Amino acid sequence: MPTERITFSGHDGNKLAARLDLPDGPHLATALFAHCFTCSKDIPAARRISSRLASMGIAVLRFDFTGLGHSDGEFGNTTFTSNVADLHAAAAMLEARGMAPDLLIGHSLGGAAVLRAAEGIPSAKAVATIGAPFSPGHVTHNFGEALEEIADKGKAEVCLGGRPFVIKQDFVNDVSQAKLGEAIAGLKRALLVLHAPTDDVVGIENASDIFLAAKHPKSFVTLDDADHLISRAEDAEYAAEVIATWAQKYLKLSPPAPSIGTPEGIVRVSEADPKGFLQDVQSGPFHHTLADEPLVYGGTNKGMTPYGFLSAGLGACTSMTIRMYARRKKWPLTGIWVDVSHDKSHAQDAGSRSDSKVDTFKRVIHLEGALDAEQRQRLLEIADKCPVHRTLEQSSVVETVLAE
């Protein structure tokens, strides 16, 4: 996954450090990720979720809020409102690059921040929260007895996640006064709420409150026994899969437009991803699809494999041939589907004396309708007259030349 290091100006002019995780193949959409309170862009959950989304064609910008991670500024001078302003600055930077965010993702307090920030990011069509509090003021329970010192002295050092942070009264006042009910009700964007029922940092009731305050379209997905920081790789992978699958409905993730000018009778296959295997397949001037390899073989799994296309051709031709015959005979065939599997087996196992391997395509033909046994048997025989079947069974000649 290619990653670009970026710096941009935050709400007060300080330089904020960011990473832009880019897809290996076509760029289909852009997401803006807001991390949890006092965390950074590089926490495992942010890295894993961003990586998974990038593999699905969604570029992800994750950045450190002012005073955190590698960003400049003093954390003690920040507030919940300033975090929202940093998100607006990040969105403006992406828009200037021609990558205005389509999707906002926020983890914990970052989830509350994207809910508040969404109104000021018109390009965003969908929002996803992970373990987010309904009230940003929820975060103050982490300060414990230090709240009295903060109120008395205006600030105090608080240990959070094993690290010391200076928390000022301005932050406490701002986060306590921040209310999200109206922002959620007026979101006017698709909302996905992800939360673990056993989250002991931000309780599951927060997810219920967010979901009830939101208007449709809205969705809730449980993260089962995940911890608040989504520290297990499998939980982060699952969250990313759910977000990417859900977002497809609202972001209309479409691959780049196919090449034009392909003449009738020609199938033109053009490489779409030089670093992977994704291919644009254009059949004549009207029909476009994608070919790819599975993730385990270095592909991005955005299309059928080459052998998948061979199987599809056999299955489609079989179904068409059966339908034409049944239609001509006026038989009561109401439906057809053909399951095709492909395998390579040793030629000796297939009855040949050769030591090489042969391709075996297995068809399982399903026929629906009030057909008698004789009709069903005849349609099975007709399947073998499918032109693609005959092509695969006979020897073929492939002529290859270099274009001038």
Secondary structure, DSSP 8 states (H G I E B T S, - for coil): --EEEEEEE-TTS-EEEEEEE--SS---EEEEEE--TT--TTSHHHHHHHHHHHHTTEEEEEE--TTSTT--S-GGG--HHHHHHHHHHHHHHHHHTT---SEEEEETHHHHHHHHHGGG-TT--EEEEES--SSGGGGGGGGTTHHHHHHHHSEEEEEETTEEEEEEHHHHHHHHH---HHHHHT--SEEEEEE-TT-SSS-HHHHHHHHHHS-SSEEEEE-TT--TT--SHHHHHHHHHHHHHHHHHHHT-------S---TT-EEEEES-TTS--EEEEETTTEEEEE---GGGT----SB-HHHHHHHHHHHHHHHHHHHHHHHHT----EEEEEEEEEEEETTTTT-S-SSEEEEEEEEEEEESS--HHHHHHHHHHHTT-HHHHHHHS----------
